[in-house]
Amino acid sequence: MGMNMKRLTWILLATLPSVVVAQTSLSTTTEPSALAAPSSPLAADPAATATPVNAAGLPLSGSETTAISADPAATITAAVPATAVGPRPGGPNKGMLPEEFKVYYNENVGISKTSFKGASEKVIPTKNDFTEVPGCYISCYTKDAKKGLYNIGDNTYLIGQIRVSGHYYGGTCLPKGFENKDVRNAKEFKEMCEKDFPEKCEKESCGVGASHTAQWFN
């Protein structure tokens, strides 16, 4: 009986370390998984919770999540002035001069579009009777120095200019229908000068020119 008790005690002591080691190993392998939080598909991707933004970096609302240009300025439209200042662009056959066209004149030097020393400012009355394209300007002249603006030669003085249907060729205005005619003696253009400048061209007293105005577009 005493021998059997000793044998049983030895058997228990021999098997006890393996049981403790097994329990310790079990606790070590199961503890991390037991403390882990439930997996979440959003937590795996940090960008999934980011607020959508446009190309300029501003947040979009739910109704604004449509495709947006990569260039923030793509939808900006520059404001364009409705009217141009000075001669209308487009070349001499499309251009229009202001109704009060300023030039600079010196009897010894001549005429210029820009101011220069010793020059006086002259305002040329300009009638844009014809506004379509192509068009060009004829000039109205007088022999009376008191009525004219400045001397263009041969005791002839400029009064003003009128835009008519036509085009420039070689620096000369060729009114429509007068491409092969001399406008200087054309009655209809003298009447046009009288109508637009009645105080200075009464009774068709003014002369007409076609080669003086092309220089304003150079």
LOLOTOR-589885 format. One line per field, with one value per residue (C-alpha): chain; x, y negated, z negated. Coordinates in Angstrom, 2 decimals, padded with zeros to 5 digits, m for minus. Last residue first. Layout:
cadena c(A/...)
xx c(X/...)
yy c(Y/...)
zz c(Z/...)
END
This chain:
cadena c(A/A/A/A/A/A/A/A/A/A/A/A/A/A/A/A/A/A/A/A/A/A/A/A/A/A/A/A/A/A/A/A/A/A/A/A/A/A/A/A/A/A/A/A/A/A/A/A/A/A/A/A/A/A/A/A/A/A/A/A/A/A/A/A/A/A/A/A/A/A/A/A/A/A/A/A/A/A/A/A/A/A/A/A/A/A/A/A/A/A/A/A/A/A/A/A/A/A/A/A/A/A/A/A/A/A/A/A/A/A/A/A/A/A/A/A/A/A/A/A/A/A/A/A/A/A/A/A/A/A/A/A/A/A/A/A/A/A/A/A/A/A/A/A/A/A/A/A/A/A/A/A/A/A/A/A/A/A/A/A/A/A/A/A/A/A/A/A/A/A/A/A/A/A/A/A/A/A/A/A/A/A/A/A/A/A/A/A/A/A/A/A/A/A/A/A/A/A/A/A/A/A/A/A/A/A/A/A/A/A/A/A/A/A/A/A/A/A)
xx c(000.10/m003.69/m003.81/m001.62/m004.46/m006.32/m004.66/m005.12/m008.80/m009.41/m012.49/m012.77/m015.11/m017.32/m020.22/m022.68/m021.63/m018.57/m017.45/m020.65/m022.34/m019.68/m021.50/m023.97/m021.49/m018.89/m021.46/m022.46/m018.83/m018.83/m021.87/m020.43/m017.34/m014.52/m011.87/m013.21/m011.26/m012.64/m011.36/m012.37/m015.20/m018.15/m017.24/m014.94/m011.23/m009.26/m005.58/m002.67/m001.79/m005.36/m007.69/m011.27/m014.81/m018.05/m017.55/m015.98/m015.88/m012.99/m012.65/m011.70/m008.16/m006.60/m005.37/m002.94/m000.92/m000.03/m001.73/m002.30/m003.94/m007.36/m009.34/m012.02/m009.73/m007.31/m010.02/m009.01/m011.08/m010.75/m012.92/m011.17/m012.31/m012.07/m012.25/m014.70/m014.82/m016.70/m019.77/m019.88/m020.58/m021.42/m018.42/m017.87/m014.51/m013.83/m010.02/m008.76/m005.41/m002.78/000.13/003.67/006.88/008.26/006.42/003.03/002.07/m000.20/002.00/001.60/004.24/007.69/007.78/004.10/003.89/000.96/m000.17/m003.19/m006.38/m009.40/m012.68/m015.22/m012.90/m011.45/m012.85/m010.88/m012.09/m010.36/m007.51/m006.66/m008.82/m008.71/m011.07/m009.04/m009.15/m010.79/m012.64/m016.19/m017.72/m014.68/m013.83/m014.33/m012.22/m014.19/m013.23/m014.32/m010.85/m009.34/m009.31/m007.45/m007.94/m011.44/m014.21/m016.08/m019.33/m019.38/m021.28/m024.65/m023.14/m021.28/m017.72/m014.93/m012.55/m009.02/m009.06/m009.37/m012.46/m012.57/m014.10/m013.92/m011.56/m013.07/m011.90/m008.48/m007.42/m008.02/m007.98/m010.14/m012.91/m013.07/m013.39/m011.96/m013.31/m010.83/m007.93/m007.78/m008.78/m006.48/m003.53/m004.35/m004.78/m001.20/000.34/m002.50/m002.20/001.56/001.15/m001.48/000.74/003.73/001.71/000.49/004.01/005.41/002.82/003.51/006.49/005.02/001.86/003.77/005.99/002.98/001.35/004.53/004.77/001.17/001.69/004.69/002.77/000.00)
yy c(m102.46/m102.78/m106.60/m106.73/m105.42/m108.73/m111.11/m109.16/m109.58/m113.29/m115.47/m119.23/m121.51/m124.22/m121.87/m124.64/m124.91/m122.96/m124.58/m125.09/m122.08/m119.52/m116.17/m117.20/m119.32/m116.56/m114.05/m116.47/m116.61/m112.83/m112.65/m115.18/m113.15/m115.51/m114.23/m110.67/m109.84/m106.62/m103.06/m101.68/m104.18/m101.75/m101.03/m103.76/m103.20/m104.68/m105.01/m103.51/m101.06/m099.80/m100.66/m099.44/m100.59/m101.59/m105.05/m106.53/m110.34/m112.67/m116.27/m119.80/m119.46/m122.49/m123.07/m125.89/m123.56/m121.33/m119.50/m122.68/m122.29/m122.36/m124.12/m126.79/m129.81/m128.51/m128.61/m126.38/m123.55/m119.80/m116.79/m113.45/m109.94/m107.10/m103.34/m100.46/m096.70/m096.11/m097.73/m101.00/m103.57/m107.05/m106.97/m110.72/m111.95/m115.53/m115.79/m117.11/m118.87/m119.02/m121.40/m120.22/m121.92/m118.79/m115.63/m114.09/m110.88/m110.37/m112.71/m115.57/m117.82/m118.93/m122.59/m123.39/m121.29/m119.00/m116.44/m114.14/m113.50/m111.72/m113.02/m110.60/m107.72/m105.79/m102.57/m099.56/m096.87/m097.95/m099.62/m096.59/m094.67/m096.68/m099.62/m102.82/m104.31/m102.64/m099.41/m098.77/m095.78/m095.27/m091.57/m089.85/m086.71/m083.50/m081.24/m077.59/m076.15/m078.26/m075.41/m073.19/m069.51/m069.82/m068.50/m065.17/m065.05/m064.94/m068.19/m066.99/m065.35/m068.51/m069.04/m070.29/m072.94/m071.95/m073.94/m070.77/m069.71/m067.93/m064.68/m064.40/m061.63/m058.49/m056.04/m057.67/m055.95/m052.46/m049.56/m051.48/m051.65/m047.82/m047.31/m044.37/m043.83/m045.07/m042.78/m041.81/m038.10/m037.75/m038.90/m036.54/m033.24/m032.31/m033.22/m031.73/m028.39/m028.26/m028.87/m026.14/m023.65/m024.55/m024.00/m020.57/m019.53/m020.52/m018.32/m014.93/m013.79/m015.04/m013.04/m009.83/m010.21/m010.61/m007.46/m005.37/m006.68/m005.72/m002.21/m001.51/m002.43/000.00)
zz c(090.37/089.98/089.89/093.00/095.19/094.75/097.21/100.46/101.24/101.65/102.15/102.67/100.83/102.34/102.89/102.16/098.49/097.42/094.16/092.19/093.81/092.78/093.01/095.74/097.69/097.57/098.87/101.62/102.69/102.63/104.88/107.32/108.11/109.09/106.68/106.82/109.98/111.41/111.81/108.39/108.17/107.81/104.19/102.90/103.58/100.69/101.62/099.71/102.49/102.47/099.64/099.67/100.36/098.65/097.17/094.05/094.01/093.21/092.05/093.02/094.42/096.02/099.57/100.33/102.59/099.65/096.78/094.81/091.41/089.81/092.52/092.33/091.87/094.49/097.15/100.05/098.62/098.30/097.46/097.09/098.08/095.60/096.20/095.82/096.10/093.97/092.37/090.46/093.19/091.93/089.63/089.78/088.48/087.35/087.20/083.87/084.17/081.44/081.97/082.67/081.48/079.88/080.91/080.22/081.96/084.98/087.01/089.49/091.07/089.94/090.95/090.47/087.31/086.72/084.18/084.64/082.68/084.19/082.83/084.28/083.43/086.38/087.78/088.96/091.34/094.58/092.69/090.53/088.07/084.89/084.26/083.97/080.48/077.50/078.26/077.20/075.41/073.19/072.80/069.45/069.09/068.71/065.80/066.21/066.73/063.95/061.40/063.94/063.18/064.56/062.36/062.65/060.70/056.91/056.59/055.29/052.24/051.39/052.52/050.32/051.74/052.81/056.08/058.14/056.18/052.84/051.55/047.73/046.63/044.98/047.64/047.76/044.50/046.08/043.57/041.11/043.68/044.16/040.37/038.38/034.85/032.23/031.22/027.52/027.98/030.91/028.84/025.90/027.79/028.55/025.19/023.12/024.92/024.42/020.69/020.42/022.28/020.14/016.96/018.18/019.20/015.82/013.88/015.61/013.53/010.26/010.86/011.66/008.63/006.34/007.78/007.17/003.62/002.93/004.39/002.15/m000.96/000.00)
END
